[in-house]
Amino acid sequence: MIIKKFTAKTEIEAVENAKKELGEGVVVMNVKPVKNKGLFAFLKTPMVEVTVALEEESEKYTAAVSAINNVIASSKSTPVIETPVAETPEKRDSNSAIEEKLDSLQSLLEQQLQKPGEEKEEKKDETPEPPKEETETDKFMRLLHDTMLENEVDEKYAQEIIEEIELVNKPNIPFDYALANIYQKMILKFGKPSGIEPAANGIKLVFFIGPTGVGKTTTIAKIASKFRVDEKKKVALLTADTYRIAAAEQLRTYANILEVPFRVIYTVEEISKALEDFKDYDYIMIDTAGHSHQNATQKDNMCNIIHSVDDKVEKEVHLVLSATTKYRDLISIADSYKEMADYKLIFTKLDETTTLGNLLNLRLYTGASLSYVTCGQNVPDDIEDFNPQKTVKRLLGGKN
């Protein structure tokens, strides 16, 4: 694997430079701002450092194959698949060993898929057709499909991904190449993470919406801390959640710790007043009340608050959801809030679940970008930008 860093004025420019030198197959691994050094650092143009990776043919996507090995190794009777490397005299007999391992996987999968007590009936007067012979890649793709289902990727999306890969796979393609294709495909489906960005001019207003109990207030505190402490930005915290006194007091406590302004907002006019009072700030972050999708009054009030700043200031809306919520309920929640505004997705409580399929499910169902994920209650530590590479490895059976 070739890993190299490129520095330029913008991320786009850095990626273009990487493609010119290494080719179109580069994968962006990390993007971060570069701090200028020296006495007159503040006069220098801000730069961005982009880390890219390019897999060589002999070792293409070894990390992804290793992730799948974790799934295979979890079976007591199933040996681990080894990453294919350049063939040597000692490796020439490996094909038969791999076939034996995949045969074992085939039996394991059949046992998992076979329902208890279910047997196939054979018609007495008909000769059953011989089963279609599966290739190694077919078996391996079926393993990937089942692994996604175990991680609660919706059947519809898991099947779509497999079918898209099968369309471009060549006959008898080595399964590490098939895995590389599916790994890239899933990363592309997640898309680029989209965190909170500063306004082009003036203040950025950020609304946080979502049902009660998902950790919305704590998430706001984590993000506010990141901007206030790490980036030295001016932040004000507001809450429009007048239904839960405890939530308002919790956010007030965080505001006091961060030494930032805090207000409770009851009317649209008070938001306009806050925009005027904090016009020299970088961010105003607004907590909102969780609501039932059947409560039309609460829904109308929230819509009025969110859209009261249209054409006045740049804004973002982030829908905060728990990764532990059932997919069917997430769909209902997403549909309800979609009627209010376009939003980005924040997933909380990743530390309370072993499956991350709902992150992909909601991304594909809503089309909304993912911004942040949280994995604990500690402020400000337990939050990070959404990482599609890490998530895809988890979905394919790997570990962080």
N, C-alpha and C positions, 0 to 999 in steps of 0.2 A: 504494500500500500504506500502511495505517495501522499504525504501530508505537508502542506505548505501554507504559509501566511502571506497575505497580500494587503498592503496598506494604500488607501486612497482617500479622496475627499468624501466620497459617498460609498455606500454598500454596493450600489449598482456598478459603479466604476471599478471597484475592487474585484467584483465577480467577473466582469468583462475581461479584466487583465488576467485573471486566473484561467478563463476559457481560452484566451489567446495563447497562453503558454502551455497549458496542459490538455486543452481540448474540451469539447462540449460535455463530456461525461463526468465532470467534477461535481461533487456533492458538497454543499455548504454545511460545515459542521458547527461553526460558531461565529458570531458577529459581536464585536464590542468596540466602544469608542476608545481612542488612544489619547491619553493625557499628555499634552505638550509639556516639555520640561525647559528649564532655563529661566533667566531673569525676565525675559519678555515673552513668556509662554502665552500670556493672555492675548497677545497681538497676533499669534500664529493661527492659521486656518485649522479648525477642528478636523481631525482625521478619524477614519474608521478602519479597524483591522478585521479582515475576514479570513477565517481558517477553512481551507477546503481539503477534500480528500479525493484521491483517484485510485480506484482499485485496479491492480494489474491482473492480467488474465489468470496467472497461476494461483492467485490468492484472493480472487474476487469474492468479496463479502464473507470472509472467514468469520468475522464477528457475528454475522447473522446466522451462519451455520452453527456456531457455538451456542447461540441462543436456543436453537431447535434441539441441540443435543441435551439441553437441560430437561426438555420434555421427555425425550427418549430415555434418558438416564433415570427418570423418575419411576420407570417401570422396573419391577424387581427382576423380570426375566428377559428384558430387552436390552441388548448391547447398544453402546453409543455409536452413532454414525461418525466416521472420521472425515475431516475436510479433505477433499481431493487435492493432491499436489502433483508436481511434475513426475511423470512415471519413471520409476527406477526398476532394476531387476527384482528388488525385493517386493515391489508393489504390483507386479504384473498379474498376480493371482488374486488381487483385491476384489475384482468384479464379482467373483463367486461368493466371497465373504459378504459383500454388500447385499447381494441378492438374498442370501440367507437371513441377514438382519431384517430386510424389508419384508420377507415372508413372515418373519416373527411378528413384525408390526402389523401386517395384514390380519393375522389371527387375533391379535389384541384388539384391533379396531372392530373386527366383526363381533367379538364378545361384548364390546362396549355398546355397539349399535343394536345388537339383537335384543329384543324385548323378552322378558321372562315369559316362558310358556308359549312363545310364538313360534310356530313351525310352518314351513312352506308345504302346501299341498301339491302333489303331483297328479296330473290327470292320468287315469289308468290307460286310456287309449292313445295317448300321445307320447312321443319320445321327446324328452326335454332337450332343448338346444344346449350345446356345450357353452359354458361361460366364456365371455370374451377375455382373452388373455390381457392382463394389465402389465404395463411397463413399470420399471422402477420409478420413473417420474410420476406416473399415474398414482401409484401408491403413496409417494411422498406428498403429492399435491393433496391427496385425500387426508393425509395426516395433518397438513397445514390447515385445511378446512376445519377439521374436527378440533384442532387446537384453538382456532379463533372462536368456535362455538363454546368451548369450555371457558374461554375468557369473556363470554357473553356478548360477543359481536353478533348482531342480529343476523339470522339465517339469510335474509335477503341480501345484505351487504357482503357477507362472507362468500356467498355463491357468485355474486357479481364480480368480486375480485378474482376468484379462481377462474371464472369463464374468460375474463379479460386477459389473464395471463396465458391461458391455454390457446387463445387466438394467436398469440405472438410466439409461443414456444415452438421450437422445431422438434421434429420427431427424435425421440431418444436423447433429448437434451439432458446433460448431467443435472442432477437435482440441485447442486449448489448454484447453478445458473438460474434454475427455476426459482430457487429461494431468493437469489439476488433480485430477480424481476419483481417478485411479490413484495419484497422489502421496499424497493423503490416505489412501487405502485402505491403502497399504503402511506408512505411518507408524502407523496404527491397529493393523495386524497385528503390528508390532514391540512396541507397547505402551510404557508408561512405563518408563524405565530404573530399576533397583532396586539402588543401591549399598549399601554397608554402613552401617547406621544404629546409633546408640547404643542400648543396652538401656534399656527403660523404667525399670528399677530395678536398679542394680548393674552387674555386668560383662557384656560381650558376648563370647562364645566363637565364633571364626570358624575353621572347618575349610576347608582347601584340598585338593581331591582332583583326580585326573587322571592320565593316563599319563605315563611318563617322557619327557623330551625336549621338553616343550611350554613350558618356561620358568616352571614353577610357583614355584620358590624365588625367582627374580628378581622375579616378580610380587608375591609376599608382601613382599619388601623394599621395593618401590615403594609399596605400599599402607601398610605400616607407617611409612614415611618421611613420607607424606602426613599421617597422623594425628599422628605424633610431632613433626614439625617445623612443619607448617603450622597444625595445630589444637591443638598443645600438649597432646595427650592422653597418658595413661600407657599404654604398650603393652609387653606381654611376648611373646617369640617362643619357640615350642616346636616340636620336630620329632619325629614318630613314624616317620620314615623311617630305620630302623635297618639297611636293606639297602645304602644307599649312603653311605659315609663322606664322600665329597666333597660331597654335598648338605648334610649336617649341618655340615660345616666352612664351607661357603659361607654358610649362614644364620648361623652363629656370627660370621663376619666382619662381616656386615651389622649384627648386633646390637651388636657392639663399636663400630662406627662411629656407630650411632644412640644408643649408651649406654643400651640397654634390656636387661632380663634375658633369658637364653637357657638352655633346658634340652633335653636329649634324653629323650624319654618312651618307656619300654619296656613299661609295664603300665598297666592301668586305674587302679590305686591311685595311680600317680604323677600322673595327671591330677587326681584328687581332691585330692592334696597341693598341686598347683600352684594349683588354684582357691582353696584356703585361703590359701596364701602370697601370692597376688596379688589377694586379694578387694577391695582398694582401687583396683585398676586399672580403666581404661575398656575395654581390649580385650586378649584373649589370642588370638593367631593361631597356628594349628597346621598345620605342613606334614605331609603324609602320603606314604607310599610309593606310587609308581605300581605297578600290578599287572596281571597278565594276567587276562582274564576267564575263563580256564580254570583259574586257580589258586584253588581253593576255600579253602585255608588262609589265604592273604593276604586274601581277600575277607572271611572270617569275622572275622579279627583287626581289620580296619578297621571293620567293622560294630560290633564290640564297643566300640571306642574312641569312635566317633561317638555311639553311643546310651548310653554310660556316664554322660553328663551330662544325660540326659533328666530333666525335672522338678527339676533342680538349678539350672540357669542358662539364660539365653537364648542361643540359638546360631543360626548361619547356616552353610550349606554351599555352597561355590562350586566348580563343576566348571570346571577350567582346560583349554582346548582350543586347538589351533593352527589358525589360519585356513588353513594350507597343507595340512591333512589332507584326504584324499578323503572325499566325503560318505558313501559306503558304510561306510568305517571309522569315521566320526563316529557313525553310527547304532549300530554295534556297541558303541562306547565308551559312548555315552549310555545304551543299554539296560542295560549291565553295571552302571554306577554308579547307575542309577535304583533298582536292587534294594536299595541301601544306605540312601539318604535322598533327600528332595526337595532340589533344589539350584537355584542361580542359575548363569548362564553367564558366564564370562570368556573372551574370545578374545585370543590372543597372535599375534605375528608378522604383523600387518597390513601391515608394511613389506616382507614377503617374498612378497606375492602381489598380483596386479593385479585379482583378482576377489573379491567379498565375498558371493557368493550363499549360502555355507554359513551365514552369520550368520542369514539369514532362514530357510533350510532347517531349522536346528536349533531355532530359536525356534518354528516352526510344528510341527515333529515332536515336541518334548518339552513344549511349553507353558511352559517355564521362562523367567523374566525374564532379560534381559541386564543385567549390572552394569558391567563395565569392559572396555576394549580396550587392548592395548599395541602399540606400533609401533617397538620398538627395545630395545637392551640397557641404555641409560643409566638409572641409578637416581639420583633418583626421577622424572626428567622424562618418560620415554617411556610414559606411561600417562594415560588420561583416562576420564571417565564415558562410557558408551556414548551416542552421539548418533544417534537414529533419522533425523533430517532429513538429516544429512550422509551417512549410509549409503544412504538411499533415492536421493539424488542420484547416488551412485556406481553403484547398481544400474541406474539409468535412463540411464547413459552419461555422466554429468557428471563433473567433476573437483572435488577438494576446494578 
